Amino acid sequence: MARIVPSQVIAYIDQVIPADSWPYLGSGNFGELTGLLDLIDKIPDELLLMDSQSHSDFILALSTIRAQLTIWTYGGLTSPPDLFGNQQGRPMKLVRNSLAKCPDEAPALSTTDLTFITDAELRQSLRIDIGAVYGALANGEWKATTVLAGSVIEVLLLWALQTRRQQDEIDIAVLTLIANGALNRKPKPSLESWDLFEYIEVAASLNIIRDETAIQTRLAKDFRNLIHPGRANRLAQKCDRATAYGAITGVLLVVRDL
């Protein structure tokens, strides 16, 4: 089933059932209103975020529309549009105003809370990204799932290095990794400019993540680079169900360790 976001439904309303028609909606608009309800049913629950009053208005308006459609269905298409006419289009106004308060992206209801991250904005951003990962997985979008999961791993490990270790500890870990061949060069001076494999190796060396987590995330690191143009062709790498689930497993293991 296609995923619909609130702004798409608002665009549908504005184009197909514009505000100046609301007081005059009748049985001739049966198809347009049925289409509206179908679209709303496809909005994920996690996107229907609104205050309690708006939520009550939203539910009341949808019930009114459904009741009117039932009247037209079983009472005949010539039945008077009392539920709309007597309210001067208020149900449609309530639906549109309520949807206008909803975001187009939000964490899935099952997404990990990430309570260990104290930065509220970063935590919310990561939860949204993880929600997007699961959304892509549900749609069978293997490349999107793999690449997005790799990005989440990258952000989580960067955060961990920035907040849980001093710079001198990181520098010593880098020198040790270069000496034993785990890294073949010194990373860029800024942590934000590192590549995923550098985050993985240094985080593992500092015991921020466990050995099994490092092994799993190493499998995701090459596919993270598929976001760069041309790399997929050069390396003949393709994402599939296995890479998608592997990358998500990497995310879950990193979250567990942190």
N, C-alpha and C positions, 0 to 999 in steps of 0.2 A: 504494500500500500504506500502510495506517495506521501512524503512528509510535507505538510503545509505549515507555513509560519503565519503569524497574525497579520503582518503587513500585506501578504498576498490576498488574504480575505478582505482586508480593507480596500485594496485595489479593485477587487471583484465588485464590492459594494458600490464604490465610486463610479465604476464603468458600467455596470449592469443594472444596478438599482440605485441611481443617484438620489440625493437628498430631496430634490424638488418633487420626486415621485412618491415619497413615503406616505403622505396623507391620502393618496389616491390608489394605493395598492389594492388589487382585486384578483379575482380568479384568473385573469389573464396573465398574472405574474406567478402562477403556480410553479412553473419550471424554474424561474430565477430564484425563488425562495427555497425550493427543494435543493437546488444547487448550492445555495448558501449554507444550508444545514449540513450537506455532505462535506463541504470544505471545512466547516468548523469541527466536524467529527474527526477530521484527519489532523487537527492540530495536536501535537503531543501535550500531555497534561503538564509537563514541566514548563511549558511556555505560557500557560494560562495563569500568569502571576498578576494579581490585581488586589486592591484593598477589599475588605469585606463588603462594603456597600456596593462597589462596582460588581463584585462577584454575585451578589444577590440580584442586582439589576440585570446582569447578564443571564442568569438562570431564569428569571421571570420573563425576560424578553424572548428567550428561546422557547420556553413553554408556550408563550402566547402565539408565536409563529407556528409551532407544531400543532397547536389546537386549531388554528385557523386553517391549516392545510388539511386537517382531519375533517373539519366542517365542509370544506370544498370537495373532499374525496367522497364522503358518505352522504352529504346533504345535497350534492350536486354543484356543479361549477357556477350555477346561477345564484347560489346562496349569497346574501349580502355580506360584504367584508366588514362586519361589525367590529371585530377585534382590532382592526387597523383603523377603520374610519372613525370610530368613536375616540381613538387615542391620538389622532392626528400624526400617525407615523412614529409614535414614541417607541415602540419595540425596536424598530430599526435604529433609531438614535441611540438607544441604550446598548445595542449590540456593537455598533461602530465605536462609540465612546469607550466602552469597556475594552475592546480589542486594541484600541489606540494606546492603552496603558501597558500592554503586554510586550515583552521583548521578543526578538526573533531568534535569540539563542540563549540558552541557560543550561546549567548542569542537569543531566538526567537525574531523576529522583533516586536512582540506585548508585549514583557516583560517590566514590569515597569522599568523606568530608575533608580530608587533609588538614585536620585540626592542628597538626604539628607545625604548620606554616602560620606564623603570627601575622604576616602581612596580609590583611584582608583582601586587598585588591588582587594581589598575586594568587592567593588561594582561590578566589572566585574565578579568575582567568584560567587557572589550571583545571578547575572543576568543569568549566565550560569546554575546554579542550578535550578533557577525558570523555565528557558527554558526547562530543563530536566524534571521537574515536569509536565509541560504541555505536553511535548512529551510523557511521560509515560501515562498520562491521555488519550491522543488521541489514544494510542494503547490499551486501556483497561487494563493496567497493574495496578490494584488497589493497590496491596501491595507496589509496587515501588513508586507510586504516594503518598500514605499515609506516607510512611517512609521518602521519600525525602522532602516532605512538612514539616514534623515535624522537620527535620534537619535544614531547612531554618528558621523556627520559632526560633529554638534554637540559631542559629547564630545571627539573628537580635536582639533578646532580650539580648544576651551577649554583643553585640556591644553597645546597648542602655545603659545598666548598666555601662559599662566601660567608656563611653564618656559623659553621661548626669547626672551622680550622683557621689558624693564624697563617699569614702569608709565609712566614719562615718554615712552617711545617710543610706547606705545599711545595716550597722551593726545594727542600730536602728530599721530598718524595719524588719530585721530577728528576733530580740528579741521580737518585738511586735507580729509577726506572730507565734512565738513559744508560747508566753503567751496566745494567743487567740485560739490556737490549729490548726491553718492553716498549720503549720509546726510541725512535731513531733520530730525534731532534728535540731541541728545546721548544716548548710551545711559545706562542706569542705572549708578550708581557701582560696583556689584559686578559683576565679570566673570561670575560664576555666574548673574546675573539677565538676561544679554543674550539676544536672540533670535538664531536661526540666521543671518539675513541680516547681522546686525551682526558676528558672528564671521567670516563669509565676506569681507565688505568690508574689515575691518581686517586680517585675515590676508593677503589679497591685496595690500593697500597696503604691508604690511611684508615682502612677498616670502616669506612663509612657504609660500604655495601659489602655483602658477603661474597664468598667465592662463587657460589652458584648463581648469584645475581649478576656478577661480572660476566660469567660465561654466557648467560642468557642475553644480556644486553649487547655483548659483542656480536651476536647473531643479527641484531637489529641495526648495528652501526652503519654497515655498508648500504643498507636499504634506505636509511635516513638521507643519504646523499643523492637519492633518486630525485629529490626536489630540484637539483641543479640541472639545467638544460644539457642534454646530450649524454649525460652519464649512463643512462639506461642503455643507449645504443652502443656506447664504447665498451661497456662491461657485459653486455648481453644479459643484464639482470632483469628478472621479471618478478613482480609480486603476485602471490597467490594466497589461498586460504592459509597455508602453513606459515608464510611470513607474517600474515596479519595476526594470527593467534600467537605466534612467537613474540611479536613486538608487544602485544598487549600483556603477555605474561611477564615480559621485561618491566613494563610499567608497574604491574602489581607487586613484583618482587622489590623494586626500588622503593615503592611506597611502604611496603612492609618493613624494609630495613630502616627507613628514615623515621 
